Amino acid sequence: MTQRGEDASASAVTSLMLDRYDDQLLQTRFISNKAIRRELRRQQRIAAERMCDICQHKDSSWQRCGWQH
């Protein structure tokens, strides 16, 4: 593998790690406004009740069915 290919591969891995880290930060960030927290919980509850259009698997506990959505 060339140096340029290795750099691209390392960059892709780093990007995936940063995306996961950003998602974690969004979920754990302190939200001080009570109304915002309430709305966020409502949206999460609605999202958890949705069904996967591909396999008809119902999402539970905020986890996806395994399909790449």
C-alpha positions in Angstrom: 0.0 0.0 0.0 1.3 3.4 -0.8 1.8 6.1 1.7 -1.0 8.1 0.2 -3.4 5.1 0.5 -2.3 4.5 4.1 -3.0 8.2 4.9 -6.5 7.9 3.3 -7.2 4.8 5.3 -6.1 6.3 8.5 -8.1 9.4 7.8 -11.3 7.4 7.2 -10.8 5.5 10.5 -10.2 8.8 12.3 -13.3 10.3 10.7 -15.4 7.3 11.9 -14.0 7.6 15.4 -14.7 11.3 15.5 -18.3 10.8 14.3 -18.9 8.3 17.1 -17.4 10.6 19.6 -19.6 13.5 18.4 -22.7 11.3 18.8 -21.6 10.5 22.3 -21.2 14.2 23.1 -24.6 15.0 21.8 -26.2 12.4 23.9 -24.3 13.3 27.1 -24.3 17.1 26.7 -25.9 18.9 29.7 -29.1 20.6 28.6 -30.2 23.1 31.2 -33.5 24.2 29.7 -36.3 22.0 31.0 -38.5 22.5 27.9 -35.7 21.5 25.6 -35.0 18.3 27.7 -38.7 17.4 27.6 -38.9 17.9 23.8 -35.7 15.8 23.3 -37.2 13.0 25.3 -40.4 13.2 23.3 -38.5 13.0 20.0 -36.4 10.1 21.3 -39.6 8.2 22.4 -41.2 8.7 18.9 -38.0 7.6 17.2 -37.8 4.4 19.3 -41.4 3.5 18.4 -40.7 3.7 14.6 -40.5 0.5 12.6 -37.7 -0.2 10.2 -39.1 0.1 6.6 -36.8 -2.6 5.3 -37.2 -5.4 7.8 -40.2 -4.3 9.9 -38.1 -4.6 13.1 -39.3 -2.3 15.8 -36.5 -0.2 17.4 -36.1 -0.6 21.1 -34.0 1.1 23.6 -32.7 3.5 21.0 -30.9 0.7 19.1 -31.3 0.1 15.4 -32.3 -3.2 13.8 -28.9 -3.7 12.2 -29.6 -2.5 8.7 -27.6 0.4 7.5 -30.1 3.2 7.4 
